[in-house]
Amino acid sequence: MRVALAQIDCVLGDIAGNAARVLDACQRARAAGAGIVLTPELSICGYPPEDLLLRPDFVADCERAVAELATRSRGLVVVVGHPRRHAGRLFNAASVLRDGHVIATYHKRDLPNYTVFDEVRYFDRGDAPCVFEHDGVRFGVVICEDIWGPDGPKTARDRGGATLDDPAPRPDGVDPDAPQLARAAGAQVLLVLNASPYHLEKQGTRHGVVQARARETGMAVLFCNLVGGQDELVFDGASFVVDARGAVTHELPAFDEALGMVDLDGGAHVIPGERVPPLSTDASVYRALCLGVRDYIGKNGFPGALLGLSG
């Protein structure tokens, strides 16, 4: 079985364009022999959608785009991120599309509410695992923060000691055990949709967290991250795969769109594949700056920029 990681650059608010980007990735994945396509977090609307989520028409348009994508991606299983209104509540969701239908939907459990993240303001918390079967393998679905575990991403600090990524205390009743719940529901492989922004040394932190979850649950983890700039945020992609023993088996390029292929053999066993060499610190900072400026100008429709330099 082959799973495609669709590391794409989504445009915030461009619902039709983002759906077209996902569909294009699906067509290329099908040509490469993939049966499942995994996309980043909220790939239909872009991340972070913030106050656009307060518009009922925006959420409804996202849901219509998901339904149309299900029809146009027949022959594949597509896991796509989108906002979803259900029973009067709004969720950060991931839907599983197959044969023209939404066969399952996952609602993100752990909503980040620190530094650049304010999902608690917009979304309700999900409370159930999502597991689907394809070609005899059971896949669990979780979203970004769900993978980080009980302490959250308490890892990066700036030079002055101020915390960049320490989360605020989690709300009462929030149990950060989404991977364990998926495993208890029968999952053998974990699919993770992400919009994880770049900062220095972030990739090593991601590896460590995902490797810990893989060893705890005995599941391979496929981590598909968003790429691109959005205002002050830069998403670096660098999607990767960790096998059930915690070894990194695949790694996609940083700061570029990419479609990565992951082969599973013997059920849930990951066959090692390509790992793009990591960038140096200087190179990653340069690429982040270039991507952030390029997408800020391009996504806002500016014809260009005038730089004034002074000594």
Salt bridges, closest charged atoms under 4 A:
ASP9 OD2 - ARG294 NH2 3.64
ASP9 OD1 - LYS299 NZ 2.67
ASP14 OD2 - ARG21 NH1 3.40
ASP24 OD2 - ARG28 NE 3.07
GLU41 OE2 - LYS108 NZ 2.79
ASP51 OD1 - ARG121 NH1 3.61
ASP57 OD2 - ARG55 NH2 2.99
ASP61 OD1 - ARG64 NH2 2.19
GLU68 OE2 - ARG72 NH1 3.82
ASP110 OD1 - ARG170 NH1 3.51
GLU119 OE2 - LYS108 NZ 3.00
ASP135 OD2 - HIS134 NE2 3.64
GLU145 OE2 - ARG170 NH2 3.82
ASP165 OD2 - HIS199 NE2 2.66
ASP166 OD2 - ARG157 NH2 3.37
ASP177 OD1 - ARG109 NH2 3.11
GLU216 OE1 - ARG213 NE 2.90
ASP236 OD1 - ARG206 NH2 2.70
ASP243 OD2 - ARG245 NH2 3.28
GLU251 OE2 - HIS207 NE2 3.23
GLU251 OE1 - ARG275 NH2 3.20
ASP256 OD1 - ARG287 NH2 2.95
ASP263 OD1 - ARG2 NE 2.73
ASP295 OD1 - ARG294 NH2 3.25
ASP295 OD2 - LYS299 NZ 3.32
